[in-house]
Amino acid sequence: MAAAGGDGEAAAAAALRAEVDALRRRVQELERENQRLAKIVSTCSCGSKEDSVASSPVLTESVCSSSQELQKNMKSHCAGHQAGVVRHCPKRLVALKIMYFGQRFFGFASEAHTEPTVESEIFKALERAKLLVGSRKESCYSRCGRTDKGVSATGQVISLFLRSNIKDAGLAVVDNESEIDYVKVLNRILPHDIRVIGWCPVAADFLARFSCLGREYIYLFWKGDLDVLKMQKAAAKFIGEHDYRNFCKMDAANVSNYRRHITDFNISSYNQRSNYDELWAITIKGSAFLWHQVRCMVAVLFLIGQGLELPCIVDSLLDITKTPRKPQYKMASEIPLILRSCLFDEVNFMSSSDASQALIEHLKDEYHQYMLQAAIFREALSCLTFRERNSFEPHHKKRNHIPLMSRQTEPSYEERVAKLKTKSAGSL
């Protein structure tokens, strides 16, 4: 038995020595690779004529800063790239303006590994067009926002390094020897419910997320019997800087500051009617928004419009001293929500005239198809013999409503943080 134990220990020691030797060899390989890359950087052609043009920063190689530096300063995570030479792949940092209709997508971002997402479809198109210059991290990819499942956008913006000169790249059409019409190229490949509507070369420190100065959302709804005047009175209370922890899905693990600044909150007629109702729109502008913030604010406004809550409920929910825990309530539907635009300084999106005309024709065709579907439903309604509801009858039955301030509440931010710390300590 003792001999068997000795043999086992000897085998374990031998295995450990082999693993250490393998790690030592790997370290030596990495050191050689580091020396090779340092040599490439030392022979870079910085200061070339193309690199000096601020309005069109074409770089032939970039090296993004490390993930550790990314955590320290997200705003400068791509500022660490250095101009070098990769002669087979000239590139530039480009901002793309994206339009999409989100009904069939599981949101914009693809981190959840649920398909399809808008982002995954865009990268598939970039790959097919041979525009990608590396992985998302290597291309310094950044997105302006992460819309939820079902949400649409007419002004989403992403930024990343793309190839800047392709003479023989299959699907990539070249307008001349040095320019690529990214709008034309990508719209030939993307599915019908995603379109690139403009592009712009941007400065080397540009990030779609952190360079954005403001975002605008629009939420469409049928007026029905909603008291719009009360909703407008309540909406005015959102304008300014407030703590919106009671109007979002709290992510205590990643977000500690729930103060956001809303610059405009408007409710107005959308100038479109059916035989049965009138379409209205809620327009919200702000510097940034929390997870589900717009849908939560709209949900509370609908309760006010139905006469189930008073406008002063907004004051109570914004007062985190009085209301430290969010009452449980259902968010407004995601389908009518649109990320309308994102505001940047000195970013002028462009598209060739023929690409713009093709986009217009595409949207007209899509619009006519949906109008035909609407006409079919209207015809179906006309065939029914039921008594038409009087326009003064309420849409919503007054159900047994539990006031928001009397409902069960979610954990406060402090309670969530304490739970995270306890969980972290228990895993050590």
N, C-alpha and C positions, 0 to 999 in steps of 0.2 A: 504493500500500500504506500509506504514511504517512497519507494522507487518510482511508483506511478505518479505521485505528487510532484517529485522532483522533475520528472520528464515534462509534466504539464507546465511547470514554472519556466523551464528552459525554453519550451516552445513559445510561451507567451512573450518571454524576453526577446527571442529571435524575431517574432512578429513585430514587436515594438521597435527593435533596431531597424528592421526593414522599412517600417513606416517613417521613421525619422530620416533615414537615408533618402527616401522618396521625396519627403518634404524639402530636404536640403537641395536636392537636384532641381526641384521646382523653383525654389528661391533663386538659384543660380540662373535658371532660364529666364525668370522675370527680370533679373538684373541685366542680363544681356539684351533683353527686349527694351528695357528702359534706356540703355545706352544707345540702342539703334534709333529710338524715337527722338532722343535728345540730339542726336546727330542730324536728323531730318529738320528739327526745329531750328537748329543753329544755322542751317543753310537756306532758311525761308527767304522768299522774295518780297518782304514787306515794303510798302511805300511805292508799289507799282502804280501806274496811271489809273487802272481800274479801281484799286483799293482806295484811292484818294477822292473818288466821287462819292460824296455823302448821300446823294439822292439815289444811288444805285450800288449798294455795297455788295460787290461780287467778290467772294472769297474762295480760294481754291482749297483751303483746308481749315477746319476749326476743331479745337479741343475744348470741350465743355469742362467747367470746373468740377471738382470732386463732389460726391454726394454729401460729404461732411460740410463742405463750404456751402452747398445748396441749403442745408438746414440752417446755417448761420445767417445767410442773407439770400433769400429767394430772388430778390430783385436783381442780383448780379450773378445769377448762376450760369449765365451764358457769356458773361463778360470775360471769363477766363480763357476763351478760345484765342489761339494765336494763328496768324496767317502763315500758311506754309505752302507746299506745292504738292498737289495730287493732280498731275497733268491730265489724267484721263477723266476727271470729274470736277470741272469748275462748278461753283455753286454760289447761291446768294440767300440771304435771309429775307423771307417773303411773308407778308400777311395776306391771308385769304379770307374774303368775306363770304359766308355760307348762308344759304337759305335751305330750310328743310321743313317737311310736314311730318310731324312726329307720331301719327296714329299707330303705325306698325312697328315703331322702334322702342327698344327698352332703354330709352334715355339717350343722351349724347355720348357720355363717356363709356369706355369699354372695360373698365377695371373689374366690373362685377362678373365678367366672363359669361354674360348672357347675350345671346345673339338674336336678332341683329341690333346693332347700335349705329348711330350716325357716324361716330368716329371710326368704327371698324370698316364701314363702307367707304369712307374717305381714304383710309390708308390702303384698302384694296385697290382703289382707283389710282392712287399715287404709285403703287407698286406696278400695276399694269402699264401705266404711262412711262415707267422707268424714270420717274422724277425723284425718287427717294435717294438719299445719299448715305444712309445708314439706319440704325435703329432710332426709335423715338428720342431716346436720351442723347444719342450722338447728334441728332438733328436739332437739338435744343427746342423740342416741340412744346408749345404752350397753347392753351385754349382760354378764351375769355370767360366762359361760363360752362356749367354742367347742368343742362336742363333735364327735368325728370322724364320718366316714361310717358309717352303720349304728347309731350309739349313740343310746339313748333317754334321756328325762328325765321325771321327775315333779315337778321343782321348779326348772326353769330360770327366770331372772328377767331381764327387760329393763326399761329406763326410757327415757322420752322424753316430750316435750310432745305432748299430744293435745287435740283440741277438747273443751271442757267444757260446752257448752250448744248443743244442736242441736234446733231445733223442727221444721224441715222438711228433713231430710237423707236422704230415701230410706230406706235400710236401717237407719239408726241409730235405735233405739227409745229414746224418752225416758220415764223413769219419772215425772218431774215436770219442772217448768220449768227446773230448774237441775242435774239429775243425769242422767248417762248410765250405764246398766248395761253396762260394757264387756264383761263376760263374756257376757251374753246376745247383745249385738250381734255380737261377733266369732265366737262359736261357731255362729251361723247361717250364716256365710260360709266359715269355715276348712274344709279337707279333714278327713275323718273321723279321720285319725291325728295331728291337732294340735288341742289344746284349751287355751283360757285358763281357768284354775281360780280366779283371784282377781285383784283389783286394789287398789291403795292410793295415795292422793295422798301425795306425799313432799316433803321440803324442797327448796329451790331448788338446794342444793349436792349433792344426791343423785346418785350414779352407780352403776348396778347392778354394774359391775365393781369399782370401788375402795371402795365402801361395804360390800361383802360382808365379813363377819367370818369366815366359814368355809363349807366345802363338804363334802358327803357323797356318796360314790359307793357303789354296791352292784354286785357282780359275781356272777352266778349260774352254777353249774356242777353237773354230775352227778358224784357222788362216785366211782362206779366202784371201782377198786382203789387209789385215791390214799390215801397215808398222811397223813391229816388231822392227826394229832398232830405229825408232823414239820413240816408246813406251818404249824401254829399256832406252833410253836417259832421257826421262821424269821420269821414275820410280826411277832412281838414285837420283833424287832431293828429294824424300820422306825420304831417309835414314837419320837418326839423330833425334834430338828432335825438334819438330815444334808445332805450334798451328794449330790444324786440325779442327777448327770450321767451315770452308768452305768445309769440306769433311766429314760431318756427319749430322745426324738429331739432332738438338740442343734441349737439355732438360734443359732449364735455371732454372727450379724449383728445380732440383736435382744436376746439374753439374755446377760448376763454373770454373773449370780448364780444358781447352781443349788442353793442351800440352801433347803429347804422344811421346814415343821414339821408332822408328822403327830401328831395327838392321840389317835387310836384306830384300831386295826387288828384286826378281829375276824373269825374264821372259825367259822361255826355252821350247824347244820341249818336248812333253810328250811321244815321241817315239810310237805313234799310228796313223795310217792312215786309211782313207777309200778310195774308188775309187775317191772321189770327194774333199777331203780336208785333212788337217793335224791337229791333236790335239796338243795344246800348254797349258802350265800351268804358272800361276802367283803365286809365292810363297812369302808370306809375314810373317816376324817374328817381334815380338815386345813384350814389357813388358805388355802392355794393349791396348785395342782399345775402341773407342767411338761407340755409337749407329749408325749402318749402315756405319761405316767408310770404311771398305774394299770395299763394293759395290759402294760407292761414288768415291773412288780413281780409281777403275777399270773403272767406267763409263767415267771419264775424260780421262783415258788412251785410251779407245776405240775411243773417239772423235779425239784424236791425231793420232791414228793408221789409221783412215779413212781420214786423211788429212784435217779435219774440224777445228782443233786447232793446234797451234804450241806447242812444248814441254815447252816453257817458260810460258805457261799458268799456270803451276804448281807453278812456282815462284810467280806469281801474286796472286794466291789463298792462298798461304801460308803466304803472307804478309798481315796481318790483319790490318795494318795501311793504306795500299793502298786499300785493299778490306775488309772493316769491315762487309759487308753484303754478304751473300752467294747468288750467282746467282742461279736462279731456273734451275735445270736440272734433268733428270730422272736417277734413280739409275740403275746399272747393275742388271740383273736377279739374283734371289736368288738360283735357282736350281743348278748351277755349283759350288757353294761355299761350302767348307768343312772346318770345324774346325779340323785340322789335328792332333795336339798334344798340350799338356799343360805340361810345365816343372816345376818340383818340386825338392827340395833338399832332398836326402836320402829317396825317396819314390820308392820302387821297387815293381811294380805290379806283381802278381803271379797268376798262374792258374794251376790246375792239368793237367797232360798230356792227360788224356782222355777227360777232358772238352775242352782243346785246340784243340784236334783232332776233336771233335764234331763241334766246331766252324768253323774250316777249311772246313769240309765237308758241313756244312750249307751254307757257303759263295760260295763254288764251285757250289752247286746246284742252288743258286740264280743267280750266274753269267751265268750259262748255260741257264737258263730260259730267261734271258735278251738277250743273244746272239741268241737264237732261234727267239725271237721277232724281233731283228735287221735283221736276215736272211729273215724273212717274208717281212719286208719293202724293203729289197734289191731286193727280187724277184718281188715285186710290181713295183719297179722302172724299172727293166729290161723289164717289159711288156709294158712300155710306148714307143710310137713311136716318141715322140717329139725330136727335135734336141738337143743333149747334149750341154750344155753351154761350150764354150771354156774356158780352165783353166786360160787364161789370161784376160778374161772378168771380170770386177769388180763385186763383190757380192752386193755392196751397191750403190744405185743410189745417186748421189750428190743432195740431197734435198736442199731446201732453208734453209740453216743453219744460225741461228742467233748466232753470236759469244757470248761466255759466258760472257765476260765483258760488253756486250751491252744488256743483258737480264734484266728482272725485278728481283729484289732481295728480299730475305726474311728479316725480321727484324733482327737487330744486337742483340748481347747478351745483351748489355746495354738497348736497347729498350724493349727487352723481360722482363728483370728484373724490369724495371720501370712499365711495364704494370701489372706484377704480384703484385707489391707493391700497385699500385692503386686499383687493384681488391681486395686485402686483406684489404686495408683501407676502401673500400666501404662496405665490408661485416661486419665490426665491428659496 
